[in-house]
Amino acid sequence: LLMVDRTPTDYPYSADGRPTWNKREDYYEAFTCCSFMAAVTQTCRVGTAVLVLPQRNVLEVAKVAASLDQLSGGRLYLGVAVGWYKDEIEALGYDYRHRGARFDEMLQVLRDCWSGSPAAFTGRNVSIPPDVVLRPLPGQPSGPPLLVGGMTDVALRHAARHGDGWLALGFAQSLQLDVMRERLATVQQMRRELGGPELSTMLKL
């Protein structure tokens, strides 16, 4: 959503920890781009890769995603992740230290929001008041498939517990297929231990 005018050194997908893009380049908002793509296509799926969920309001995400899914005829994927960029998350008013717990709670309530009448929820980082009504409903009966992104064990646990799929980052491991196979095996094993069906997977190149 934004960059801060100082250079981060903790970007996890480059050797020196510095972002690989120019902060002055235009980066358009993800849902806006999805709506443009959906409007000029009829059959392809559209989606985010990835939406940094903990720096947004879960009710607003649910509303926008449901609207886009219905208007596109049920073609939205929602790729989500925890995020790494401390300055961005804090500039948007959220606590960077609690982003993982916030992400987990948002994933817990997101599908319930797509029912149109989510139950009241009070967590440490997310709350849904009673009697909320969210319309329209998504075009897909259970809402857009949730693809949880990331390569760490923590990200894989989020995908196994809450996701419909796992969104891998190919460039993060320079497309080392043995690493990808190991990560895929790990997330599928976690899923089996939770008693869920096999996850679908998507590779971001």
C-alpha positions, -999 to 999 in steps of 0.1 A, spaced: 0 0 0 29 24 7 66 28 10 84 49 36 113 71 24 141 52 40 157 20 28 148 -12 46 175 -38 53 153 -67 64 136 -76 31 137 -115 33 141 -122 -4 174 -105 -14 209 -112 -3 216 -78 13 181 -74 28 173 -44 5 142 -43 -17 147 -52 -54 125 -24 -68 125 14 -69 102 28 -41 93 57 -65 77 33 -90 39 31 -93 25 1 -74 -13 0 -78 -36 -13 -51 -43 -50 -55 -81 -52 -54 -83 -23 -78 -61 -42 -102 -81 -74 -98 -113 -55 -106 -98 -40 -138 -87 -75 -149 -120 -91 -141 -139 -64 -160 -121 -71 -193 -121 -109 -190 -147 -136 -188 -131 -169 -178 -96 -164 -162 -92 -164 -124 -79 -132 -109 -63 -128 -75 -37 -113 -51 -2 -126 -46 -1 -115 -19 -24 -92 1 -7 -82 34 -37 -90 55 -26 -77 90 -23 -41 77 -60 -40 67 -94 -41 84 -109 -76 81 -145 -64 76 -133 -42 47 -113 -70 31 -143 -93 34 -166 -67 18 -143 -59 -11 -134 -95 -18 -171 -106 -17 -181 -77 -40 -153 -85 -65 -160 -123 -64 -197 -118 -71 -192 -92 -98 -166 -114 -115 -188 -145 -115 -169 -162 -88 -134 -159 -102 -114 -145 -73 -85 -161 -55 -73 -144 -23 -36 -148 -17 -27 -135 17 4 -133 39 17 -118 72 40 -92 56 76 -82 63 77 -44 60 76 -29 95 75 7 84 45 1 61 25 -18 87 31 8 114 24 37 90 -10 22 85 -17 21 122 -10 -15 131 14 -31 156 42 -49 136 50 -72 166 15 -86 167 10 -91 129 12 -129 131 -14 -132 158 -36 -106 140 -32 -126 108 -43 -158 125 -74 -142 140 -83 -125 106 -81 -159 89 -103 -174 116 -132 -149 110 -128 -141 73 -150 -170 60 -176 -163 86 -178 -127 73 -186 -142 39 -218 -158 54 -233 -123 54 -239 -123 91 -207 -130 110 -208 -140 146 -195 -116 172 -158 -122 178 -134 -108 204 -97 -117 200 -66 -100 212 -61 -82 179 -94 -85 160 -130 -79 170 -163 -82 152 -192 -65 169 -226 -83 172 -253 -79 145 -230 -71 116 -245 -76 81 -222 -79 51 -237 -80 17 -232 -90 -11 -223 -126 -6 -194 -139 -26 -201 -156 -59 -184 -188 -47 -204 -206 -21 -176 -207 5 -160 -174 -6 -128 -170 -26 -102 -197 -20 -76 -185 5 -41 -191 -6 -17 -185 23 17 -173 11 52 -177 26 81 -201 28 87 -203 66 74 -230 89 51 -204 105 36 -195 71 32 -232 63 13 -238 96 -10 -209 87 -16 -224 53 -22 -259 67 -46 -246 94 -66 -220 76 -59 -221 39 -74 -237 8 -39 -236 -7 -3 -226 -2 12 -198 -23 49 -205 -27 75 -179 -36 97 -194 -63 121 -165 -66 128 -167 -29 146 -200 -34 158 -194 -69 135 -221 -81 154 -249 -63 130 -277 -69 143 -298 -41 135 -270 -17 100 -266 -32 94 -303 -28 105 -303 8 83 -273 16 53 -288 -2 57 -321 17 59 -302 50 27 -282 45 8 -313 33 20 -333 63 9 -304 86 -25 -305 68 -29 -343 73 -20 -339 110 -49 -314 113 -72 -339 95 -78 -317 65 -78 -325 28 -48 -320 6 -40 -283 -1 -38 -270 -36 -6 -251 -44 4 -222 -65 39 -210 -74 46 -173 -78 76 -169 -102 
